[in-house]
Amino acid sequence: MLALSASGAEATALSEPNGPSELGVAVFRVRAVEASGRVDNGSAVLIAPGKLVTACHVTRNAQSIELSNGGTTWAARACAADIPHDLCVLSAPGLASANPVVIAAQGDLKPGHEVIAVGYPHGGKLVIRRGKVKALHPYHGASVLQVSAPFDHGQSGGALFDARGRLVGITAFKAVAGGDFHFALPLQWLPESALRDDQLPASSRDPRARAFWERARESQPLFLRAASLEADGKWEALSDVAREWVRVDHANPASWLALGRALDRLRRADEAAEAYRRAALLEPSSADRP
């Protein structure tokens, strides 16, 4: 398995432009109870009246789901699921009159932009952490967001906002080794029909189903294989994977940056400089993010 885990870092106090209470008003704590009695803690984001998005790995085996925010609780149930992409929709009729988040337009976010992760680590209090977009990884018609804003266990399914407080992704998983390897899921994977459909397909209940990031390493997308190797400091292996990544996705500055970082650590300075140059040609801000 790739060294990734469901979304580690200590909480830090931040002064947010919109205020913590405003950023967290549409983010809910999730308590998902399995038939065995096992409890999974996570987070969810209200994106339409009575409908919330969370990470499927939090709720996929739940027999009952409870949401809470500000001392109030609501019952919820799964109503749509895309387990391979790790995005699930919950229905909570008690939140039909609550105000959902504002969703950013596709393409508004770029590498280097500020982002804010909001959720409930370990089933505890709301935590807000700030960071930047490190890379956007094209995958299945959208872009998985790699960010430096840390989030911990229990924040899977939480919100990733831009600096204007608009929702840009759903926090989901991170590299076990730490570093700037926190990943959020794109909302573009969520079909509009999912917010209107209250019938969960039987196929979505398959307990064997796993998200793309939970697969064996050789079956994962190249950007995740590269992230795991970089987080673990396996530079020779990273250079091999990054070269493959460059071959299949040469227009992605992240692939060239990964190759440059691997070559840097292997003390192949001239080759590393060329990789960084190629990244900067594709994305000028890449020159500031080696």
ABEGO torsion letter per residue (X at the ends): XBBBBBXXBBBBBBBBAAEAAAAAAABBBBBBBBAAGBBBBBBBBBABBGBBBBBAAAAAABABBBBBBGGBBBBBBBABBBAAAGBBBBBBAAAAABBBBBBBBBGABBBGBBBBBBBBBGGBBBBBBBBBBABBBBBGGBBBBBBABBBBBGABGBBBBBAAGBBABBBABBBAAEEBBBBBBBAAABBAAAAABABBBAAAABAABBBAAABBAAABBAAAAAAAAAAAGBAAAAAAAAAAAAAABAABAAAAAAAAAAAAAAGBAAAAAAAAAAAAAABAAAAABX
